[in-house]
Protein backbone atom coordinates (compact mmCIF):
# COMPACT_ATOMS: atom_id res chain seq x y z
CA UNK A 1 0.00 0.00 0.00
CA UNK A 2 1.30 3.43 -0.87
CA UNK A 3 2.28 5.33 2.29
CA UNK A 4 0.38 8.34 0.94
CA UNK A 5 -2.83 6.48 1.83
CA UNK A 6 -1.74 6.34 5.47
CA UNK A 7 -0.66 9.97 5.42
CA UNK A 8 -3.99 11.10 3.93
CA UNK A 9 -5.97 9.11 6.51
CA UNK A 10 -3.93 10.64 9.33
CA UNK A 11 -4.42 14.19 8.11
CA UNK A 12 -8.17 13.65 7.70
CA UNK A 13 -8.21 12.38 11.30
CA UNK A 14 -6.40 15.51 12.55
CA UNK A 15 -3.00 13.86 12.99
CA UNK A 16 -0.63 16.54 11.75
CA UNK A 17 2.67 15.87 13.56
CA UNK A 18 4.90 13.01 12.44
CA UNK A 19 8.01 12.14 14.42
CA UNK A 20 10.28 9.18 15.00
CA UNK A 21 13.49 7.41 14.06
CA UNK A 22 13.83 6.12 10.47
CA UNK A 23 13.59 2.40 9.73
CA UNK A 24 14.21 0.45 6.53
CA UNK A 25 10.95 -1.45 7.04
CA UNK A 26 9.22 1.93 7.02
CA UNK A 27 11.19 3.38 4.11
CA UNK A 28 7.97 4.00 2.19
CA UNK A 29 6.59 6.13 5.03
CA UNK A 30 9.90 7.88 5.78
CA UNK A 31 10.48 8.75 2.12
CA UNK A 32 6.90 10.00 1.77
CA UNK A 33 7.21 12.19 4.86
CA UNK A 34 10.53 13.62 3.71
CA UNK A 35 9.20 14.30 0.20
CA UNK A 36 6.14 16.03 1.67
CA UNK A 37 7.58 17.94 4.61
CA UNK A 38 11.36 17.57 4.61
CA UNK A 39 12.44 18.06 8.20
CA UNK A 40 10.79 21.45 8.64
CA UNK A 41 10.02 20.87 12.32
CA UNK A 42 6.40 22.02 12.17
CA UNK A 43 4.91 18.80 10.81
CA UNK A 44 7.84 16.36 10.67
CA UNK A 45 10.57 15.93 13.28
CA UNK A 46 13.31 13.29 13.04
CA UNK A 47 13.86 12.49 16.71
CA UNK A 48 17.08 11.62 18.52
CA UNK A 49 15.55 8.38 19.78
CA UNK A 50 12.14 6.79 20.09
CA UNK A 51 11.53 7.95 23.67
CA UNK A 52 12.27 11.48 22.51
CA UNK A 53 9.60 11.05 19.81
CA UNK A 54 7.02 9.88 22.37
CA UNK A 55 7.77 12.98 24.45
CA UNK A 56 7.24 15.20 21.40
CA UNK A 57 3.93 13.47 20.74
CA UNK A 58 2.86 14.07 24.35
CA UNK A 59 3.68 17.76 24.17
CA UNK A 60 1.87 18.12 20.87
CA UNK A 61 -1.27 16.52 22.31
CA UNK A 62 -1.16 18.65 25.46
CA UNK A 63 -0.99 21.80 23.34
CA UNK A 64 -3.45 20.84 20.60
CA UNK A 65 -5.65 17.97 21.75
CA UNK A 66 -4.54 16.06 18.64
CA UNK A 67 -2.54 12.82 18.70
CA UNK A 68 0.73 12.59 16.77
CA UNK A 69 2.13 9.71 14.73
CA UNK A 70 5.37 8.18 16.05
CA UNK A 71 7.28 5.87 13.70
CA UNK A 72 10.04 3.46 14.71
CA UNK A 73 11.65 0.09 14.12
CA UNK A 74 10.44 -2.51 16.63
CA UNK A 75 13.86 -2.43 18.31
CA UNK A 76 13.02 1.16 19.23
CA UNK A 77 10.20 0.00 21.45
CA UNK A 78 12.83 -0.48 24.15
CA UNK A 79 13.61 3.25 24.10
CA UNK A 80 9.89 4.06 24.08
CA UNK A 81 8.76 1.76 26.92
CA UNK A 82 9.42 4.24 29.73
CA UNK A 83 7.32 7.15 28.38
CA UNK A 84 4.67 4.79 27.01
CA UNK A 85 4.22 3.18 30.44
CA UNK A 86 4.80 6.17 32.70
CA UNK A 87 3.61 9.17 30.67
CA UNK A 88 1.13 8.11 28.00
CA UNK A 89 -0.58 5.25 29.82
CA UNK A 90 -4.25 5.60 30.75
CA UNK A 91 -3.39 5.03 34.41
CA UNK A 92 -1.17 8.12 34.37
CA UNK A 93 -1.98 10.97 31.94
CA UNK A 94 -3.85 8.98 29.31
CA UNK A 95 -2.22 10.68 26.31
CA UNK A 96 -2.90 8.97 22.97
CA UNK A 97 -0.58 8.66 20.01
CA UNK A 98 -0.42 6.47 16.92
CA UNK A 99 2.62 4.17 16.78
CA UNK A 100 3.74 2.93 13.36
CA UNK A 101 6.23 0.12 13.96
CA UNK A 102 8.42 -1.67 11.41
CA UNK A 103 8.42 -5.37 12.29
CA UNK A 104 11.97 -6.64 11.83
CA UNK A 105 12.74 -10.23 12.80
CA UNK A 106 9.16 -11.42 12.47
CA UNK A 107 8.99 -15.13 13.41
CA UNK A 108 9.44 -17.37 10.34
CA UNK A 109 10.88 -14.46 8.32
CA UNK A 110 14.68 -14.60 7.84
CA UNK A 111 16.47 -11.55 9.24
CA UNK A 112 19.74 -10.51 10.86
CA UNK A 113 20.63 -11.98 14.31
CA UNK A 114 20.01 -8.76 16.22
CA UNK A 115 16.41 -8.67 15.00
CA UNK A 116 15.39 -12.24 15.86
CA UNK A 117 14.63 -11.73 19.57
CA UNK A 118 13.16 -8.29 18.94
CA UNK A 119 10.84 -9.79 16.34
CA UNK A 120 9.62 -12.52 18.68
CA UNK A 121 8.72 -10.12 21.48
CA UNK A 122 7.26 -7.22 19.46
CA UNK A 123 3.59 -8.17 19.74
CA UNK A 124 3.89 -9.46 23.34
CA UNK A 125 5.54 -6.14 24.28
CA UNK A 126 2.62 -4.19 22.90
CA UNK A 127 0.20 -6.49 24.69
CA UNK A 128 2.09 -6.05 27.96
CA UNK A 129 1.96 -2.28 27.53
CA UNK A 130 -1.76 -2.46 26.83
CA UNK A 131 -1.38 -1.00 23.34
CA UNK A 132 -3.86 -2.48 20.84
CA UNK A 133 -2.26 -3.14 17.46
CA UNK A 134 -3.25 -4.00 13.92
CA UNK A 135 -0.96 -5.48 11.26
CA UNK A 136 -0.37 -4.05 7.78
CA UNK A 137 1.27 -6.23 5.10
CA UNK A 138 1.61 -6.50 1.32
CA UNK A 139 -1.88 -7.98 1.03
CA UNK A 140 -3.56 -5.06 2.83
CA UNK A 141 -5.74 -3.23 0.30
CA UNK A 142 -6.82 0.38 0.61
CA UNK A 143 -10.30 -0.84 1.56
CA UNK A 144 -8.83 -3.12 4.22
CA UNK A 145 -6.75 -0.26 5.52
CA UNK A 146 -9.75 2.07 5.71
CA UNK A 147 -11.47 -0.40 8.04
CA UNK A 148 -8.30 -0.91 10.09
CA UNK A 149 -7.73 2.82 10.43
CA UNK A 150 -11.33 3.45 11.45
CA UNK A 151 -10.91 1.05 14.38
CA UNK A 152 -7.52 2.55 15.21
CA UNK A 153 -9.03 6.03 15.24
CA UNK A 154 -11.68 4.90 17.71
CA UNK A 155 -8.90 3.73 20.03
CA UNK A 156 -7.16 7.11 19.78
CA UNK A 157 -10.40 9.01 20.36
CA UNK A 158 -10.94 7.02 23.56
CA UNK A 159 -7.63 8.36 24.89
CA UNK A 160 -5.51 5.26 24.26
CA UNK A 161 -2.33 4.78 22.27
CA UNK A 162 -2.71 2.44 19.28
CA UNK A 163 -0.19 0.78 16.97
CA UNK A 164 0.05 -0.22 13.33
CA UNK A 165 2.66 -2.96 12.94
CA UNK A 166 4.13 -2.99 9.44
CA UNK A 167 5.41 -6.17 7.85
CA UNK A 168 8.10 -6.00 5.17
CA UNK A 169 6.72 -4.33 2.06
CA UNK A 170 3.57 -3.20 3.83
CA UNK A 171 4.16 0.46 2.97
CA UNK A 172 5.65 1.71 -0.28
CA UNK A 173 6.63 5.00 -1.88
CA UNK A 174 6.42 5.68 -5.62
CA UNK A 175 9.39 8.06 -5.77
CA UNK A 176 12.34 7.95 -3.40
CA UNK A 177 13.75 11.39 -2.51
CA UNK A 178 17.42 12.12 -3.17
CA UNK A 179 19.52 12.18 0.00
CA UNK A 180 23.00 13.70 -0.34
CA UNK A 181 25.67 15.85 1.29
CA UNK A 182 28.71 17.76 -0.05
CA UNK A 183 31.44 15.63 1.55
CA UNK A 184 33.88 13.91 -0.86
CA UNK A 185 35.30 10.98 1.15
CA UNK A 186 33.33 7.75 1.34
CA UNK A 187 32.76 6.14 4.73
CA UNK A 188 34.45 2.93 3.60
CA UNK A 189 37.58 4.81 2.54
CA UNK A 190 37.60 6.66 5.85
CA UNK A 191 37.29 3.35 7.70
CA UNK A 192 40.17 1.91 5.68
CA UNK A 193 42.43 4.83 6.60
CA UNK A 194 41.44 4.59 10.27
CA UNK A 195 42.32 0.89 10.37
CA UNK A 196 45.57 1.42 8.46
CA UNK A 197 46.77 4.09 10.89
CA UNK A 198 46.05 2.12 14.08
CA UNK A 199 48.68 0.16 15.95
CA UNK A 200 48.66 -3.64 15.86
CA UNK A 201 47.42 -4.12 19.42
CA UNK A 202 44.69 -1.50 19.26
CA UNK A 203 41.10 -2.55 20.01
CA UNK A 204 38.17 -1.51 17.81
CA UNK A 205 34.48 -1.22 18.69
CA UNK A 206 32.32 -0.22 15.71
CA UNK A 207 28.73 0.93 15.68
CA UNK A 208 25.79 -0.98 14.27
CA UNK A 209 25.00 -0.69 10.58
CA UNK A 210 26.96 -0.35 7.37
CA UNK A 211 30.16 0.85 9.06
CA UNK A 212 30.63 -2.52 10.79
CA UNK A 213 29.86 -4.31 7.53
CA UNK A 214 32.52 -2.24 5.78
CA UNK A 215 35.06 -2.93 8.52
CA UNK A 216 34.42 -6.67 8.19
CA UNK A 217 35.00 -6.53 4.44
CA UNK A 218 38.09 -4.36 4.79
CA UNK A 219 39.66 -6.94 7.11
CA UNK A 220 38.79 -9.60 4.53
CA UNK A 221 40.33 -7.50 1.77
CA UNK A 222 43.61 -7.14 3.66
CA UNK A 223 43.51 -10.73 5.03
CA UNK A 224 43.81 -9.44 8.58
CA UNK A 225 41.19 -11.53 10.35
CA UNK A 226 38.48 -10.12 12.56
CA UNK A 227 39.76 -10.60 16.09
CA UNK A 228 40.53 -6.94 16.72
CA UNK A 229 37.00 -5.69 16.07
CA UNK A 230 33.82 -5.87 18.12
CA UNK A 231 31.09 -5.37 15.52
CA UNK A 232 28.16 -4.03 17.50
CA UNK A 233 24.79 -5.29 16.29
CA UNK A 234 21.56 -3.71 17.53
CA UNK A 235 21.84 -1.54 20.67
CA UNK A 236 22.15 1.59 18.52
CA UNK A 237 23.95 4.42 20.29
CA UNK A 238 25.78 2.28 22.84
CA UNK A 239 29.07 1.52 21.01
CA UNK A 240 30.94 4.28 22.86
CA UNK A 241 29.79 2.90 26.22
CA UNK A 242 30.90 -0.61 25.22
CA UNK A 243 34.28 0.82 24.24
CA UNK A 244 34.55 2.75 27.51
CA UNK A 245 33.87 -0.43 29.49
CA UNK A 246 36.75 -2.11 27.67
CA UNK A 247 39.05 0.90 28.09
CA UNK A 248 38.42 0.95 31.84
CA UNK A 249 39.44 -2.70 32.11
CA UNK A 250 42.44 -2.47 29.74
CA UNK A 251 44.24 0.80 30.59
CA UNK A 252 47.37 -0.30 28.74
CA UNK A 253 45.56 -0.72 25.41
CA UNK A 254 44.22 1.92 23.05
CA UNK A 255 40.49 1.46 22.40
CA UNK A 256 38.91 3.01 19.33
CA UNK A 257 35.16 3.55 19.13
CA UNK A 258 34.11 4.03 15.50
CA UNK A 259 30.68 5.59 15.93
CA UNK A 260 28.00 7.03 13.65
CA UNK A 261 26.35 10.43 13.84
CA UNK A 262 22.81 9.04 14.18
CA UNK A 263 23.98 6.53 16.77
CA UNK A 264 25.91 9.12 18.79
CA UNK A 265 22.92 11.47 18.86
CA UNK A 266 20.59 8.69 19.98
CA UNK A 267 22.31 8.43 23.39
CA UNK A 268 24.30 11.65 23.52
CA UNK A 269 24.72 11.49 27.30
CA UNK A 270 27.41 8.85 26.82
CA UNK A 271 29.73 11.65 25.67
CA UNK A 272 29.30 13.39 29.04
CA UNK A 273 30.27 10.18 30.83
CA UNK A 274 33.36 9.78 28.64
CA UNK A 275 34.30 13.44 29.10
CA UNK A 276 33.97 13.13 32.86
CA UNK A 277 36.29 10.10 33.12
CA UNK A 278 38.80 11.29 30.47
CA UNK A 279 40.29 7.85 29.90
CA UNK A 280 43.65 8.48 28.20
CA UNK A 281 43.45 5.23 26.21
CA UNK A 282 40.06 5.99 24.65
CA UNK A 283 39.57 7.34 21.13
CA UNK A 284 36.04 8.30 20.04
CA UNK A 285 35.54 8.73 16.28
CA UNK A 286 32.15 9.84 14.89
CA UNK A 287 31.62 9.18 11.19
CA UNK A 288 29.27 11.98 10.17
CA UNK A 289 27.37 11.72 6.89
CA UNK A 290 24.33 13.54 8.23
CA UNK A 291 21.98 10.63 7.62
CA UNK A 292 20.47 7.43 8.96
CA UNK A 293 21.95 5.70 5.91
CA UNK A 294 21.68 2.08 7.01
CA UNK A 295 17.90 2.41 7.23
CA UNK A 296 17.32 4.46 4.09
CA UNK A 297 19.23 7.74 4.16
CA UNK A 298 16.84 10.19 5.84
CA UNK A 299 18.76 13.06 7.49
CA UNK A 300 19.79 12.73 11.13
CA UNK A 301 18.12 15.07 13.61
CA UNK A 302 21.43 16.76 14.51
CA UNK A 303 21.07 19.28 11.68
CA UNK A 304 23.61 22.03 12.24
CA UNK A 305 24.87 20.60 15.55
CA UNK A 306 28.65 20.60 15.82
CA UNK A 307 29.89 17.29 17.19
CA UNK A 308 33.23 18.92 17.92
CA UNK A 309 31.54 21.61 20.02
CA UNK A 310 29.60 18.90 21.86
CA UNK A 311 32.81 16.99 22.58
CA UNK A 312 34.54 20.13 23.85
CA UNK A 313 31.57 20.92 26.08
CA UNK A 314 31.61 17.35 27.41
CA UNK A 315 35.25 17.73 28.39
CA UNK A 316 37.22 15.79 25.77
CA UNK A 317 40.79 17.20 26.05
CA UNK A 318 41.64 16.80 22.34
CA UNK A 319 38.97 17.45 19.70
CA UNK A 320 39.72 17.13 15.97
CA UNK A 321 37.88 17.16 12.66
CA UNK A 322 38.65 15.75 9.22
CA UNK A 323 36.94 15.87 5.86
CA UNK A 324 39.42 14.36 3.43
CA UNK A 325 42.14 11.71 3.38
CA UNK A 326 45.04 14.03 4.17
CA UNK A 327 43.36 15.66 7.17
CA UNK A 328 42.21 12.26 8.42
CA UNK A 329 45.74 10.85 8.38
CA UNK A 330 46.97 13.99 10.13
CA UNK A 331 44.32 13.68 12.82
CA UNK A 332 45.16 10.01 13.33
CA UNK A 333 48.82 10.89 13.92
CA UNK A 334 47.83 13.50 16.51
CA UNK A 335 45.60 11.03 18.35
CA UNK A 336 48.22 8.27 18.30
CA UNK A 337 50.77 10.66 19.82
CA UNK A 338 48.35 12.04 22.42
CA UNK A 339 48.15 10.78 26.00
CA UNK A 340 44.54 11.81 26.60
CA UNK A 341 40.95 11.11 25.66
CA UNK A 342 40.47 12.14 22.02
CA UNK A 343 37.49 12.91 19.82
CA UNK A 344 37.46 12.98 16.02
CA UNK A 345 34.61 13.89 13.69
CA UNK A 346 35.06 12.49 10.17
CA UNK A 347 32.78 14.08 7.58
CA UNK A 348 31.88 11.52 4.91
CA UNK A 349 29.77 11.24 1.78
CA UNK A 350 26.41 9.52 1.86
CA UNK A 351 26.20 6.13 0.19
CA UNK A 352 27.76 2.69 0.09
CA UNK A 353 28.68 0.33 -2.72
CA UNK A 354 25.82 -1.82 -3.94
CA UNK A 355 27.67 -5.11 -3.35
CA UNK A 356 28.48 -4.44 0.30
CA UNK A 357 28.18 -7.76 2.11
CA UNK A 358 27.44 -8.75 5.69
CA UNK A 359 29.67 -10.44 8.25
CA UNK A 360 29.94 -14.17 7.62
CA UNK A 361 30.62 -14.92 11.28
CA UNK A 362 27.93 -15.07 13.97
CA UNK A 363 27.80 -12.52 16.79
CA UNK A 364 28.99 -15.15 19.28
CA UNK A 365 31.91 -16.11 17.03
CA UNK A 366 32.81 -12.42 16.84
CA UNK A 367 32.55 -12.14 20.64
CA UNK A 368 34.78 -15.13 21.31
CA UNK A 369 37.48 -14.15 18.81
CA UNK A 370 37.46 -10.57 20.08
CA UNK A 371 37.76 -11.58 23.72
CA UNK A 372 40.60 -13.92 22.83
CA UNK A 373 42.47 -11.06 21.14
CA UNK A 374 41.93 -8.68 24.05
CA UNK A 375 42.97 -11.17 26.72
CA UNK A 376 45.75 -13.09 24.92
CA UNK A 377 47.60 -9.95 23.95
CA UNK A 378 47.64 -8.93 27.61
CA UNK A 379 49.00 -12.34 28.68
CA UNK A 380 51.84 -12.07 26.17
CA UNK A 381 53.07 -8.92 27.94
CA UNK A 382 53.27 -10.63 31.31
CA UNK A 383 56.76 -11.94 32.39
Long-range contacts (C-beta under 8 A, 24 or more apart in sequence): 1-136, 1-140, 1-141, 1-142, 1-145, 1-170, 1-171, 1-172, 2-28, 2-32, 2-171, 2-172, 2-173, 2-174, 3-28, 3-29, 3-31, 3-32, 3-33, 3-171, 3-172, 3-173, 4-32, 4-173, 5-142, 5-145, 6-100, 6-145, 6-149, 6-164, 6-171, 7-32, 7-33, 7-36, 9-145, 9-146, 9-149, 10-69, 10-98, 13-149, 13-153, 13-156, 14-66, 14-67, 15-66, 15-67, 15-68, 15-69, 15-98, 16-43, 16-66, 16-68, 17-43, 17-44, 17-45, 17-56, 17-57, 17-60, 17-66, 17-68, 17-69, 18-43, 18-44, 18-45, 18-68, 18-69, 18-71, 19-44, 19-45, 19-46, 19-47, 19-53, 19-56, 19-57, 19-68, 19-69, 19-70, 19-71, 20-46, 20-47, 20-50, 20-53, 20-69, 20-70, 20-71, 20-72, 20-76, 20-100, 21-46, 21-47, 21-49, 21-50, 21-53, 21-71, 21-72, 21-73, 21-76, 21-266, 21-292, 22-46, 22-71, 22-292, 22-295, 22-296, 22-298, 23-71, 23-72, 23-73, 23-76, 23-102, 23-104, 23-295, 23-296, 24-73, 24-102, 24-294, 24-295, 24-296, 25-73, 25-102, 25-103, 25-104, 25-166, 25-167, 25-168, 25-170, 26-71, 26-73, 26-100, 26-102, 26-166, 26-171, 27-171, 27-173, 27-176, 27-295, 27-296, 28-171, 28-172, 28-173, 29-71, 29-100, 29-166, 29-171, 29-173, 30-71, 30-295, 30-296, 30-298, 31-173, 31-175, 31-176, 31-177, 31-296, 31-298, 32-173, 34-177, 34-298, 34-299, 35-173, 35-175, 35-177, 39-299, 39-301, 39-303, 45-301, 46-292, 46-298, 46-299, 46-300, 46-301, 47-301, 48-265, 48-266, 48-268, 48-301, 49-76, 49-79, 49-237, 49-266, 49-267, 50-76, 50-77, 50-78, 50-79, 50-80, 51-79, 51-80, 51-82, 51-83, 53-80, 54-80, 54-83, 54-84, 54-87, 54-88, 54-97, 55-83, 55-87, 57-88, 57-95, 57-97, 58-83, 58-87, 58-88, 58-93, 58-95, 58-97, 61-95, 61-96, 61-97, 62-95, 67-96, 67-97, 67-98, 67-156, 68-97, 68-98, 69-97, 69-98, 69-99, 69-100, 70-97, 70-98, 70-99, 70-100, 71-99, 71-100, 71-101, 71-102, 72-99, 72-100, 72-101, 72-102, 73-101, 73-102, 73-104, 73-295, 74-101, 74-102, 74-103, 74-104, 74-105, 74-115, 74-118, 74-119, 74-122, 74-165, 75-104, 75-114, 75-115, 75-118, 75-234, 75-236, 76-101, 77-101, 77-118, 77-122, 77-125, 77-126, 79-266, 81-125, 81-129, 84-129, 84-131, 84-161, 85-129, 88-161, 89-129, 89-130, 90-130, 90-159, 90-160, 94-159, 94-160, 95-159, 95-161, 96-155, 96-156, 96-157, 96-158, 96-159, 96-160, 96-161, 96-162, 97-156, 97-161, 98-152, 98-156, 98-161, 98-162, 98-163, 98-164, 99-131, 99-133, 99-161, 99-162, 99-163, 99-164, 100-163, 100-164, 100-166, 101-133, 101-163, 101-164, 101-165, 101-166, 102-166, 103-135, 103-165, 103-166, 103-167, 103-168, 106-167, 106-168, 109-167, 109-168, 112-233, 112-358, 113-233, 113-362, 113-363, 114-208, 114-233, 114-234, 114-235, 114-363, 115-234, 118-234, 122-165, 123-165, 126-163, 126-165, 130-160, 131-160, 131-161, 131-162, 131-163, 132-160, 132-162, 132-163, 133-162, 133-163, 133-164, 133-165, 134-162, 134-163, 134-164, 134-165, 135-164, 135-165, 135-166, 135-167, 136-164, 136-165, 136-166, 136-167, 136-170, 136-171, 137-166, 137-167, 137-169, 137-170, 138-167, 138-168, 138-169, 138-170, 140-170, 179-291, 179-293, 179-296, 179-297, 179-298, 179-299, 179-350, 180-350, 181-289, 181-290, 181-291, 181-349, 181-350, 183-289, 183-323, 183-347, 183-348, 183-349, 183-350, 184-323, 184-324, 184-349, 185-323, 185-324, 185-325, 185-328, 185-346, 185-347, 185-348, 185-349, 186-348, 186-349, 186-351, 186-352, 187-211, 187-214, 187-287, 187-289, 187-348, 187-349, 187-352, 188-214, 188-218, 188-352, 188-353, 188-356, 189-325, 190-287, 190-328, 190-346, 190-348, 191-215, 191-218, 191-258, 191-287, 192-218, 193-325, 193-328, 193-329, 193-332, 194-256, 194-258, 194-285, 194-328, 194-332, 194-346, 195-219, 195-222, 197-329, 197-332, 197-333, 197-336, 198-254, 198-256, 198-332, 198-336, 199-254, 199-336, 201-253, 201-254, 201-377, 202-228, 202-253, 202-254, 202-255, 202-256, 203-228, 203-230, 203-243, 203-246, 203-250, 203-253, 203-254, 203-255, 203-256, 203-373, 203-374, 204-228, 204-229, 204-230, 204-255, 204-256, 204-258, 205-229, 205-230, 205-232, 205-239, 205-240, 205-242, 205-243, 205-246, 205-255, 205-256, 205-257, 205-258, 206-230, 206-231, 206-232, 206-239, 206-257, 206-258, 207-232, 207-236, 207-239, 207-257, 207-258, 207-259, 207-260, 207-263, 208-232, 208-233, 208-234, 208-235, 208-236, 208-239, 208-260, 208-263, 208-294, 209-236, 209-260, 209-263, 209-293, 209-294, 209-295, 210-293, 210-294, 210-352, 210-356, 211-258, 211-260, 211-287, 212-359, 213-356, 213-357, 213-358, 213-359, 214-352, 214-356, 215-258, 216-357, 216-358, 216-359, 216-360, 217-356, 217-357, 225-369, 226-359, 226-361, 226-366, 226-369, 226-370, 227-369, 227-370, 227-372, 227-373, 228-370, 228-373, 229-366, 229-370, 230-366, 230-367, 230-370, 231-359, 231-363, 231-366, 233-363, 236-262, 236-263, 236-266, 237-263, 237-264, 237-265, 237-266, 237-267, 237-270, 238-267, 238-270, 239-263, 240-264, 240-270, 240-271, 240-274, 240-284, 241-267, 241-270, 241-273, 243-282, 243-284, 244-270, 244-273, 244-274, 244-277, 244-279, 244-282, 246-374, 247-279, 247-281, 247-282, 248-277, 248-279, 250-281, 250-374, 250-378, 251-279, 251-281, 252-281, 252-378, 252-381, 253-281, 253-374, 253-377, 253-378, 254-281, 254-283, 254-336, 255-281, 255-282, 255-283, 256-283, 256-285, 257-282, 257-283, 257-284, 257-285, 258-285, 258-287, 259-284, 259-285, 259-286, 259-287, 260-286, 260-287, 260-288, 261-286, 261-287, 261-288, 261-289, 261-290, 261-291, 261-300, 261-302, 261-307, 262-291, 262-292, 262-300, 262-302, 264-307, 265-300, 265-301, 265-302, 265-305, 268-310, 271-310, 271-311, 271-314, 271-316, 272-314, 272-315, 274-314, 274-316, 274-341, 275-311, 275-314, 275-315, 275-316, 275-341, 276-314, 276-315, 277-341, 278-315, 278-316, 278-317, 278-340, 278-341, 279-341, 280-339, 280-340, 280-341, 282-341, 282-342, 283-335, 283-341, 283-342, 283-344, 284-311, 284-316, 284-341, 284-342, 284-343, 284-344, 285-343, 285-344, 285-345, 285-346, 286-343, 286-344, 286-345, 286-346, 287-346, 287-348, 288-345, 288-346, 288-347, 288-348, 289-347, 289-348, 289-349, 289-350, 290-350, 291-350, 293-350, 293-351, 293-352, 297-350, 307-343, 307-345, 308-343, 308-345, 311-343, 311-345, 316-341, 316-342, 316-343, 317-341, 317-342, 318-342, 318-343, 319-343, 319-344, 320-344, 320-345, 321-345, 321-346, 321-347, 322-346, 322-347, 323-347
